[in-house]
Amino acid sequence: MRFLPTDEQSDFARTLRSLLGSAQVPAAVRAWADGDHGPGLALRSRLAGSGLFALAAPESYEGAGLLPLELALGFVELGRAGVPGPVVESAAVSVLLSELGDEALAKRFLPGLVAGEAWAALILPGGSPYALDADAAAHCFTVSAAGELRLAPPASGEVLRSTDPARRLSRPAAAGGELLAAGPAVTRAADAAGRWARLLTAAQCLGVGEALLARTLGYVKQRTQFGAPIGSFQAVKHRLADTLLALEFARPLVWAAALSLAPGDVAAAKLRCGEAAYRAAMTALRLHGAVGYTEELDLSLWLRKARPLRDAWGTPSECRAEVLRSVTPG
């Protein structure tokens, strides 16, 4: 078994990092939070050109195949850059449609998702009742506990913000919408989509934590106190070391989860990555001091992502319960 990405996988991640590094993502995030989707949609088109979205769809529908490990590597980079939009949900919808086995539905929706021409919002049973960025998504899919897959009508009412202003939430209409499919196949496909969503959110958390740590390291080398950089103080070093260890111990859980897609493995990865990202956010906030609270500082774009991503697609308590079920006999 390989415990490191292949050269090809590493090259793909580096390509994405370079693309996002030149894309002025912080400006796109701020515009997205204000309801201006233009820069975020332009960024989506560039990401589609890299082949990222094709990794969640079969080749028969213009995808590259269902490749969770490669997609997780890509989503680490999306988290590191702070990319806005329903990226996780769109990938999960691609998986849902791929696993459902309905050729007509796959042909109807998958090519647009793969080509970066559309984003999709998704609500699954037992998850959040709110759709993420439904106002920017071309489609909003809902799956009921009874196994009905529907294309929800446009969201009505006020768009709500979470702790992260770039995560815009809305509640689809309680009833109505086009019934696309129903039955056990929908339930099975929804379960698979939920695992992918949890895995990709874990990867995003890992990237967010890495970005926060990198920015904090740069800051403590520059800020001085008592005539010395605060990064030379032992207490600061210990806090940074603890943050790094949390991220490094979370990383292999993501790769293991991507290889197995077992519910317990995916939940363990989400739990550790979410907690590591939150620890990185608290470290960044404390070591930046008062300046860390300012919205003008780009750091705030990542600080405010850590808590919502930690809880999205599986809160810590839900993930712990899933891990416990996976190791409990019977």
DRENDO-1510 file (C-alpha; in Angstrom, 1 decimal, always signed):
<recs>
REC; n; res; u; v; w
REC; 1; MET; +0.0; +0.0; +0.0 .
REC; 2; ARG; +1.2; +3.5; -0.9 .
REC; 3; PHE; +1.2; +6.0; +2.0 .
REC; 4; LEU; +2.1; +9.0; -0.2 .
REC; 5; PRO; +0.5; +10.5; -3.4 .
REC; 6; THR; +2.0; +9.4; -6.7 .
REC; 7; ASP; +4.0; +11.9; -8.7 .
REC; 8; GLU; +1.1; +12.4; -11.0 .
REC; 9; GLN; -1.2; +13.1; -8.0 .
REC; 10; SER; +1.3; +15.5; -6.5 .
REC; 11; ASP; +1.7; +17.3; -9.8 .
REC; 12; PHE; -2.1; +17.7; -10.0 .
REC; 13; ALA; -2.2; +19.3; -6.5 .
REC; 14; ARG; +0.7; +21.6; -7.4 .
REC; 15; THR; -1.1; +22.7; -10.6 .
REC; 16; LEU; -4.2; +23.5; -8.6 .
REC; 17; ARG; -2.2; +25.4; -6.0 .
REC; 18; SER; -0.5; +27.5; -8.7 .
REC; 19; LEU; -3.8; +28.2; -10.4 .
REC; 20; LEU; -5.5; +29.3; -7.2 .
REC; 21; GLY; -2.5; +31.3; -6.1 .
REC; 22; SER; -2.8; +33.6; -9.2 .
REC; 23; ALA; -6.6; +33.8; -9.1 .
REC; 24; GLN; -7.2; +36.5; -6.4 .
REC; 25; VAL; -9.4; +34.2; -4.4 .
REC; 26; PRO; -9.7; +36.5; -1.3 .
REC; 27; ALA; -11.4; +39.1; -3.6 .
REC; 28; ALA; -13.7; +36.5; -4.9 .
REC; 29; VAL; -14.6; +35.3; -1.4 .
REC; 30; ARG; -15.5; +38.9; -0.3 .
REC; 31; ALA; -17.6; +39.4; -3.4 .
REC; 32; TRP; -19.4; +36.1; -2.9 .
REC; 33; ALA; -20.2; +37.1; +0.7 .
REC; 34; ASP; -21.8; +40.3; -0.6 .
REC; 35; GLY; -23.9; +38.4; -3.1 .
REC; 36; ASP; -21.7; +39.1; -6.2 .
REC; 37; HIS; -21.2; +35.7; -7.7 .
REC; 38; GLY; -19.3; +36.9; -10.8 .
REC; 39; PRO; -15.7; +36.4; -9.6 .
REC; 40; GLY; -16.6; +33.0; -8.0 .
REC; 41; LEU; -18.2; +31.7; -11.2 .
REC; 42; ALA; -15.1; +32.8; -13.2 .
REC; 43; LEU; -13.0; +30.9; -10.7 .
REC; 44; ARG; -15.3; +27.9; -11.1 .
REC; 45; SER; -14.6; +27.9; -14.9 .
REC; 46; ARG; -10.8; +27.9; -14.3 .
REC; 47; LEU; -11.1; +25.0; -11.9 .
REC; 48; ALA; -13.2; +23.1; -14.4 .
REC; 49; GLY; -10.4; +23.6; -16.9 .
REC; 50; SER; -8.0; +21.8; -14.6 .
REC; 51; GLY; -10.3; +18.7; -14.7 .
REC; 52; LEU; -11.1; +18.9; -11.0 .
REC; 53; PHE; -14.9; +18.4; -11.3 .
REC; 54; ALA; -14.4; +15.5; -13.7 .
REC; 55; LEU; -13.0; +13.4; -10.9 .
REC; 56; ALA; -16.5; +12.8; -9.5 .
REC; 57; ALA; -18.2; +11.5; -12.7 .
REC; 58; PRO; -17.8; +8.4; -14.9 .
REC; 59; GLU; -16.0; +8.7; -18.2 .
REC; 60; SER; -19.3; +7.9; -20.0 .
REC; 61; TYR; -20.6; +11.3; -18.9 .
REC; 62; GLU; -17.5; +13.3; -19.8 .
REC; 63; GLY; -15.8; +12.7; -16.4 .
REC; 64; ALA; -12.5; +11.1; -15.5 .
REC; 65; GLY; -14.0; +8.4; -13.4 .
REC; 66; LEU; -14.9; +8.3; -9.7 .
REC; 67; LEU; -11.5; +9.1; -8.1 .
REC; 68; PRO; -11.9; +10.0; -4.4 .
REC; 69; LEU; -8.2; +10.2; -3.6 .
REC; 70; GLU; -7.4; +12.6; -6.4 .
REC; 71; LEU; -10.5; +14.6; -5.7 .
REC; 72; ALA; -9.6; +14.8; -2.0 .
REC; 73; LEU; -6.1; +16.1; -2.9 .
REC; 74; GLY; -7.8; +18.8; -5.0 .
REC; 75; PHE; -10.2; +19.8; -2.2 .
REC; 76; VAL; -7.3; +20.3; +0.2 .
REC; 77; GLU; -6.1; +22.9; -2.2 .
REC; 78; LEU; -9.6; +24.5; -2.4 .
REC; 79; GLY; -9.6; +24.7; +1.4 .
REC; 80; ARG; -6.1; +26.2; +1.4 .
REC; 81; ALA; -7.2; +28.9; -1.0 .
REC; 82; GLY; -10.6; +29.4; +0.7 .
REC; 83; VAL; -12.6; +28.9; -2.6 .
REC; 84; PRO; -16.2; +29.9; -2.1 .
REC; 85; GLY; -19.3; +28.2; -3.5 .
REC; 86; PRO; -21.0; +24.8; -3.2 .
REC; 87; VAL; -18.0; +22.8; -4.4 .
REC; 88; VAL; -18.5; +19.9; -2.0 .
REC; 89; GLU; -22.3; +19.7; -2.8 .
REC; 90; SER; -21.7; +19.8; -6.5 .
REC; 91; ALA; -19.2; +16.9; -6.3 .
REC; 92; ALA; -21.6; +15.0; -4.1 .
REC; 93; VAL; -24.5; +15.5; -6.6 .
REC; 94; SER; -22.2; +14.1; -9.3 .
REC; 95; VAL; -21.6; +11.0; -7.2 .
REC; 96; LEU; -25.3; +10.7; -6.4 .
REC; 97; LEU; -26.3; +10.8; -10.0 .
REC; 98; SER; -23.4; +8.4; -11.0 .
REC; 99; GLU; -24.4; +5.9; -8.3 .
REC; 100; LEU; -28.1; +6.1; -9.0 .
REC; 101; GLY; -27.7; +4.4; -12.4 .
REC; 102; ASP; -30.4; +6.4; -14.2 .
REC; 103; GLU; -28.9; +7.2; -17.6 .
REC; 104; ALA; -31.4; +9.9; -18.4 .
REC; 105; LEU; -30.8; +11.9; -15.2 .
REC; 106; ALA; -27.0; +11.5; -15.6 .
REC; 107; LYS; -27.1; +12.8; -19.2 .
REC; 108; ARG; -29.3; +15.7; -18.1 .
REC; 109; PHE; -27.1; +17.0; -15.3 .
REC; 110; LEU; -23.6; +15.5; -15.2 .
REC; 111; PRO; -22.1; +17.2; -18.3 .
REC; 112; GLY; -22.9; +20.6; -17.0 .
REC; 113; LEU; -21.4; +19.8; -13.5 .
REC; 114; VAL; -18.3; +18.3; -15.0 .
REC; 115; ALA; -17.7; +21.2; -17.4 .
REC; 116; GLY; -18.1; +23.8; -14.6 .
REC; 117; GLU; -21.1; +25.3; -16.3 .
REC; 118; ALA; -23.3; +24.7; -13.2 .
REC; 119; TRP; -23.2; +24.2; -9.5 .
REC; 120; ALA; -25.6; +22.2; -7.5 .
REC; 121; ALA; -26.9; +22.4; -3.9 .
REC; 122; LEU; -27.8; +19.3; -2.0 .
REC; 123; ILE; -29.8; +18.3; +1.1 .
REC; 124; LEU; -29.7; +14.7; +2.3 .
REC; 125; PRO; -31.7; +13.0; +5.1 .
REC; 126; GLY; -30.3; +13.6; +8.6 .
REC; 127; GLY; -28.2; +16.5; +7.4 .
REC; 128; SER; -28.7; +20.2; +7.5 .
REC; 129; PRO; -32.1; +21.5; +6.4 .
REC; 130; TYR; -30.4; +24.4; +4.7 .
REC; 131; ALA; -29.0; +24.4; +1.2 .
REC; 132; LEU; -25.6; +26.0; +0.7 .
REC; 133; ASP; -25.4; +28.8; -1.9 .
REC; 134; ALA; -28.7; +27.7; -3.5 .
REC; 135; ASP; -29.0; +31.3; -4.9 .
REC; 136; ALA; -25.9; +30.7; -7.0 .
REC; 137; ALA; -26.6; +27.0; -7.9 .
REC; 138; ALA; -28.3; +26.1; -11.1 .
REC; 139; HIS; -30.0; +23.1; -9.4 .
REC; 140; CYS; -31.0; +22.2; -5.8 .
REC; 141; PHE; -31.4; +18.5; -5.2 .
REC; 142; THR; -33.1; +17.1; -2.1 .
REC; 143; VAL; -33.4; +13.5; -0.9 .
REC; 144; SER; -36.2; +12.7; +1.6 .
REC; 145; ALA; -36.1; +10.0; +4.3 .
REC; 146; ALA; -38.6; +8.1; +2.2 .
REC; 147; GLY; -36.0; +7.9; -0.7 .
REC; 148; GLU; -37.4; +10.5; -3.0 .
REC; 149; LEU; -35.0; +12.5; -5.1 .
REC; 150; ARG; -36.4; +15.9; -6.1 .
REC; 151; LEU; -35.3; +19.0; -7.9 .
REC; 152; ALA; -36.4; +21.6; -5.5 .
REC; 153; PRO; -38.0; +24.8; -6.6 .
REC; 154; PRO; -36.0; +28.0; -6.2 .
REC; 155; ALA; -35.3; +29.0; -2.6 .
REC; 156; SER; -37.6; +31.6; -1.2 .
REC; 157; GLY; -37.1; +34.0; +1.6 .
REC; 158; GLU; -34.0; +35.6; +3.1 .
REC; 159; VAL; -30.6; +34.2; +2.4 .
REC; 160; LEU; -29.0; +33.5; +5.7 .
REC; 161; ARG; -25.3; +33.7; +6.6 .
REC; 162; SER; -23.4; +31.3; +8.8 .
REC; 163; THR; -20.4; +32.2; +10.9 .
REC; 164; ASP; -18.6; +32.4; +7.5 .
REC; 165; PRO; -20.3; +35.2; +5.5 .
REC; 166; ALA; -19.3; +33.4; +2.3 .
REC; 167; ARG; -21.5; +30.4; +3.2 .
REC; 168; ARG; -24.9; +31.6; +2.2 .
REC; 169; LEU; -27.8; +29.4; +3.4 .
REC; 170; SER; -31.4; +29.1; +2.4 .
REC; 171; ARG; -34.2; +26.7; +3.1 .
REC; 172; PRO; -35.9; +25.2; +0.0 .
REC; 173; ALA; -39.7; +25.1; -0.2 .
REC; 174; ALA; -41.0; +22.4; +2.1 .
REC; 175; ALA; -42.9; +20.7; -0.7 .
REC; 176; GLY; -43.1; +20.5; -4.4 .
REC; 177; GLY; -40.4; +20.3; -7.0 .
REC; 178; GLU; -39.9; +17.8; -9.8 .
REC; 179; LEU; -39.7; +14.2; -8.6 .
REC; 180; LEU; -36.7; +12.7; -10.3 .
REC; 181; ALA; -36.5; +9.2; -8.8 .
REC; 182; ALA; -37.6; +7.2; -5.8 .
REC; 183; GLY; -36.9; +3.9; -4.1 .
REC; 184; PRO; -34.0; +2.0; -2.5 .
REC; 185; ALA; -31.6; +3.0; -5.3 .
REC; 186; VAL; -32.0; +6.6; -4.3 .
REC; 187; THR; -31.3; +5.8; -0.7 .
REC; 188; ARG; -28.1; +3.9; -1.6 .
REC; 189; ALA; -26.9; +6.6; -3.9 .
REC; 190; ALA; -27.6; +9.3; -1.2 .
REC; 191; ASP; -25.6; +7.3; +1.3 .
REC; 192; ALA; -22.6; +7.2; -1.1 .
REC; 193; ALA; -23.0; +10.9; -1.9 .
REC; 194; GLY; -23.1; +11.7; +1.9 .
REC; 195; ARG; -19.8; +9.8; +2.4 .
REC; 196; TRP; -18.1; +11.7; -0.4 .
REC; 197; ALA; -19.4; +15.0; +0.9 .
REC; 198; ARG; -18.0; +14.2; +4.4 .
REC; 199; LEU; -14.7; +13.2; +2.9 .
REC; 200; LEU; -14.3; +16.3; +0.8 .
REC; 201; THR; -15.3; +18.5; +3.7 .
REC; 202; ALA; -12.6; +16.9; +5.7 .
REC; 203; ALA; -10.1; +17.6; +2.9 .
REC; 204; GLN; -11.2; +21.2; +2.9 .
REC; 205; CYS; -10.7; +21.4; +6.7 .
REC; 206; LEU; -7.2; +20.2; +6.3 .
REC; 207; GLY; -6.4; +22.8; +3.7 .
REC; 208; VAL; -8.0; +25.6; +5.8 .
REC; 209; GLY; -5.9; +24.5; +8.8 .
REC; 210; GLU; -2.7; +24.5; +6.7 .
REC; 211; ALA; -3.5; +28.0; +5.4 .
REC; 212; LEU; -4.1; +29.3; +8.9 .
REC; 213; LEU; -0.9; +27.8; +10.2 .
REC; 214; ALA; +1.2; +29.1; +7.3 .
REC; 215; ARG; -0.1; +32.6; +7.8 .
REC; 216; THR; +0.4; +32.5; +11.5 .
REC; 217; LEU; +4.0; +31.3; +11.0 .
REC; 218; GLY; +4.7; +34.2; +8.8 .
REC; 219; TYR; +3.2; +36.6; +11.3 .
REC; 220; VAL; +5.1; +35.5; +14.3 .
REC; 221; LYS; +8.4; +35.8; +12.4 .
REC; 222; GLN; +7.6; +39.5; +11.8 .
REC; 223; ARG; +5.9; +40.7; +14.9 .
REC; 224; THR; +8.4; +41.6; +17.6 .
REC; 225; GLN; +8.0; +42.0; +21.4 .
REC; 226; PHE; +10.8; +42.9; +23.9 .
REC; 227; GLY; +13.1; +43.3; +20.9 .
REC; 228; ALA; +12.6; +39.8; +19.5 .
REC; 229; PRO; +10.2; +38.1; +17.1 .
REC; 230; ILE; +7.4; +36.5; +19.1 .
REC; 231; GLY; +8.0; +33.3; +17.1 .
REC; 232; SER; +11.2; +32.8; +19.1 .
REC; 233; PHE; +9.3; +32.5; +22.4 .
REC; 234; GLN; +9.0; +29.0; +23.7 .
REC; 235; ALA; +5.2; +29.2; +24.5 .
REC; 236; VAL; +4.5; +30.3; +20.9 .
REC; 237; LYS; +6.6; +27.5; +19.5 .
REC; 238; HIS; +4.8; +25.0; +21.6 .
REC; 239; ARG; +1.4; +26.2; +20.4 .
REC; 240; LEU; +2.5; +26.1; +16.8 .
REC; 241; ALA; +4.0; +22.7; +17.2 .
REC; 242; ASP; +0.7; +21.3; +18.6 .
REC; 243; THR; -1.2; +22.8; +15.7 .
REC; 244; LEU; +1.2; +21.2; +13.2 .
REC; 245; LEU; +1.0; +17.8; +14.9 .
REC; 246; ALA; -2.8; +17.9; +14.8 .
REC; 247; LEU; -2.8; +18.6; +11.1 .
REC; 248; GLU; -0.2; +16.0; +10.3 .
REC; 249; PHE; -2.0; +13.3; +12.3 .
REC; 250; ALA; -5.2; +14.2; +10.4 .
REC; 251; ARG; -3.7; +14.0; +7.0 .
REC; 252; PRO; -3.2; +10.2; +6.7 .
REC; 253; LEU; -6.8; +9.7; +7.9 .
REC; 254; VAL; -8.0; +11.6; +4.8 .
REC; 255; TRP; -6.0; +9.3; +2.5 .
REC; 256; ALA; -7.2; +6.2; +4.3 .
REC; 257; ALA; -10.8; +7.4; +4.0 .
REC; 258; ALA; -10.4; +8.2; +0.3 .
REC; 259; LEU; -9.0; +4.7; -0.3 .
REC; 260; SER; -11.7; +2.8; +1.5 .
REC; 261; LEU; -14.7; +5.2; +1.6 .
REC; 262; ALA; -15.8; +3.1; +4.6 .
REC; 263; PRO; -18.3; +5.1; +6.8 .
REC; 264; GLY; -16.1; +4.8; +9.9 .
REC; 265; ASP; -12.9; +5.8; +8.1 .
REC; 266; VAL; -14.6; +8.8; +6.5 .
REC; 267; ALA; -16.1; +9.9; +9.9 .
REC; 268; ALA; -12.7; +9.6; +11.6 .
REC; 269; ALA; -11.1; +11.7; +8.9 .
REC; 270; LYS; -13.8; +14.4; +9.2 .
REC; 271; LEU; -13.5; +14.4; +13.0 .
REC; 272; ARG; -9.8; +14.8; +13.1 .
REC; 273; CYS; -9.5; +17.3; +10.2 .
REC; 274; GLY; -12.4; +19.4; +11.6 .
REC; 275; GLU; -10.8; +19.6; +15.0 .
REC; 276; ALA; -7.3; +20.3; +13.6 .
REC; 277; ALA; -8.7; +23.2; +11.5 .
REC; 278; TYR; -10.5; +24.6; +14.5 .
REC; 279; ARG; -7.3; +24.3; +16.6 .
REC; 280; ALA; -5.4; +26.1; +13.9 .
REC; 281; ALA; -8.0; +28.9; +13.9 .
REC; 282; MET; -7.8; +29.4; +17.7 .
REC; 283; THR; -4.0; +29.4; +17.4 .
REC; 284; ALA; -4.0; +32.0; +14.6 .
REC; 285; LEU; -6.5; +34.2; +16.5 .
REC; 286; ARG; -4.5; +34.1; +19.8 .
REC; 287; LEU; -1.1; +34.7; +18.2 .
REC; 288; HIS; -2.3; +37.5; +15.9 .
REC; 289; GLY; -3.8; +39.3; +18.9 .
REC; 290; ALA; -6.3; +42.1; +18.3 .
REC; 291; VAL; -5.5; +42.4; +14.6 .
REC; 292; GLY; -6.8; +38.8; +14.2 .
REC; 293; TYR; -10.4; +40.1; +14.8 .
REC; 294; THR; -10.3; +42.6; +11.9 .
REC; 295; GLU; -12.3; +41.8; +8.7 .
REC; 296; GLU; -9.8; +43.7; +6.6 .
REC; 297; LEU; -7.1; +41.1; +7.3 .
REC; 298; ASP; -7.3; +38.2; +4.8 .
REC; 299; LEU; -6.7; +35.9; +7.8 .
REC; 300; SER; -10.4; +36.4; +8.7 .
REC; 301; LEU; -11.5; +34.6; +5.5 .
REC; 302; TRP; -10.0; +31.4; +6.8 .
REC; 303; LEU; -10.7; +32.0; +10.5 .
REC; 304; ARG; -14.4; +32.1; +9.9 .
REC; 305; LYS; -14.4; +28.9; +7.8 .
REC; 306; ALA; -13.0; +26.6; +10.4 .
REC; 307; ARG; -16.1; +26.3; +12.7 .
REC; 308; PRO; -18.7; +25.9; +10.0 .
REC; 309; LEU; -16.6; +23.4; +8.0 .
REC; 310; ARG; -16.0; +21.5; +11.2 .
REC; 311; ASP; -19.7; +21.0; +11.6 .
REC; 312; ALA; -20.7; +20.6; +8.0 .
REC; 313; TRP; -21.6; +17.2; +6.7 .
REC; 314; GLY; -21.1; +15.6; +10.1 .
REC; 315; THR; -20.6; +17.4; +13.5 .
REC; 316; PRO; -17.9; +16.1; +15.8 .
REC; 317; SER; -20.5; +14.2; +17.9 .
REC; 318; GLU; -22.1; +12.6; +14.8 .
REC; 319; CYS; -18.7; +11.5; +13.5 .
REC; 320; ARG; -17.7; +10.1; +16.9 .
REC; 321; ALA; -20.9; +8.1; +16.9 .
REC; 322; GLU; -20.2; +6.8; +13.4 .
REC; 323; VAL; -16.7; +5.7; +14.3 .
REC; 324; LEU; -18.0; +4.0; +17.4 .
REC; 325; ARG; -20.6; +2.1; +15.3 .
REC; 326; SER; -17.8; +1.0; +12.9 .
REC; 327; VAL; -15.7; -0.6; +15.7 .
REC; 328; THR; -18.6; -2.1; +17.8 .
REC; 329; PRO; -19.2; -5.8; +17.1 .
REC; 330; GLY; -22.7; -6.5; +15.9 .
</recs>
